[in-house]
Amino acid sequence: MFKSNLILTLIAIIILLIIALPSQLLFNNPEFQQQLSHYLPTGIHGAILLFLLITLLTSIGLPRQIGAFICGYCFDFIFGVMIATLATTVGCWLTFSFANKYLERLVKQHFAKQQHAIYNFLSEQLFYKAIIIRILPLGSNFLTNLIAGACQLNAKPFIAGSFIGFIPQMVIFSLAGAGIKLDSSSHLIASISLFILALLLSYYLYSKREKHASI
């Protein structure tokens, strides 16, 4: 499983590099920035509105990386990470809770294979494994929340582990969003470096779990 994720992640890094330069040129065009500034949320009310919006969108399928990028672009790195992490975690809880109460039969009918795989992976050491599955940069956040909820897993360790596991990617993509806005190549380089570091960390955690399971 991890080898296939590694290959796909390397492809994702290449795509990110290809997209980064033209995106930076577009977002730092003075006319484009002036037009965009009229629509960007600002201040405490804007932060609350963005939090609610990202919470809602991630709960219905928006990739968490896009949410983090938007938060980083709108509110720069630090506040972007905070808003994105909290919003994604609350969105995770909403999807998990809804699936837990109402979608067990539906998920079993349409996603039986995915449900079996996620349940087998998360059924033991839920908190620790939730961290691992969130650090991995690929996979559908929405489907993971949906299926985990339908599996009737314990909500507290799943949500707590997800919160911690979300942080690396929130940092990476908020940093990328802030870097695009500030026309900072160093931000983008740091973002890509952290992306690779998160991948290596997930490999270490996954390998450690596999070694422990084989004992």
Disulfide bonds with the S-S distance in Angstrom:
none
